């Protein structure tokens, strides 16, 4: 069955330079540096990436950062808490806009 | 849970296991990778370490065990074989004796053997790979921490994680709680405490088809969690990669993770780790006295390629140092990422 997402395509990510090499090279250099140990540990960055992967609902990123967080020594509880952070921000982003709705309601109501 | 051998599982037949492992990954063999790193044929650098399998008997049946150890395994080393090992130790040159199993303590000659090694030398470093739960398994083992201390033994113990769920999923129900109690008993006699010189090192290996975390970072995390939650201290954490043999191979095949795991190991091949593999300065001695390049080759029954010195009774250091180390696809486990050995990362 053909689908838009194929798990095998994740392995081809590094080959996107085939159509535009210089930009891909710059992107992967940058990407590599972002995930180095820094003010945040590589482990913390991996958990952030896992949460973001869920927020942007990227199946490739979810697979990649599920494995990566486990290989950084995280357990299921920590990983799920990271996803809840994404969910809280996503849910909160909707709910905080309700203030606009409330403003408007009050504006046009007697 | 029974051992693969007791289940008469196809993977308990070495021929079948080797057949699975003989298939190149993406057309590449471990020997090819070594050749690219100018390391093939792989040769020994020295024989500093004796890793001795005291037997396959164990009180636990861990899901990833490369020995396929368990209570139903009866193969244990005899005093006669230990005598032959002592004769070799007397000749000098062996710096470390690393006792493993199974649970090495279940061998009735375990204490005698250590006492005899100490009669020969107080300098030889002795390691016992203690599964922790054995200390609580029977009153006759409760004094093991004192025994280890008396003979100045380094204790190396597996603890896959600092939570019960992950530890028990790999090592069996209730293992985490018993391990914590055993670690406290070791701490009480001075193990893992600064200034005592009594080394207590833990081993982390992944509970699944993925690579271990960075040793340094995970050690800090383990130290923090075990101290805060249980007031337990230890010296170092060794991260070890699961090698695709025996029960872990069975898991990989059953869960359909074999191909992707092998590709992961291949992609993570590190030539620095390859140069530092432990088989280059270790000889593994089987429960029956046969000699192997490492504990994994021992379980695959791949005896050293030194025809005149394949058994401890025929010990010939010169011949062993001139041998070619036998490599197969499972060896990718020791060279992936930061490398892996019984002493943790190698690169």
Contacts between the chains, C-beta under 8 A, distances in Angstrom:
chain1	res1	chain2	res2	distance
A	41	B	217	6.4
A	42	B	214	7.3
A	42	B	217	7.3
A	43	B	213	7.4
A	43	B	217	6.0
A	43	B	221	7.9
A	67	B	210	5.6
A	70	B	206	7.2
A	70	B	208	7.1
A	70	B	210	4.9
A	71	B	206	7.5
A	71	B	210	5.1
A	71	B	211	5.0
A	71	B	212	7.2
A	71	B	213	5.9
A	72	B	213	5.0
A	72	B	214	7.4
A	72	B	217	7.4
A	73	B	204	7.6
A	73	B	212	7.8
A	73	B	213	3.4
A	73	B	214	7.8
A	73	B	217	6.8
A	73	B	218	4.4
A	73	B	221	6.1
A	75	B	161	6.4
A	75	B	163	6.1
A	75	B	165	7.7
A	75	B	166	5.8
A	76	B	165	7.7
A	76	B	166	8.0
A	77	B	163	7.6
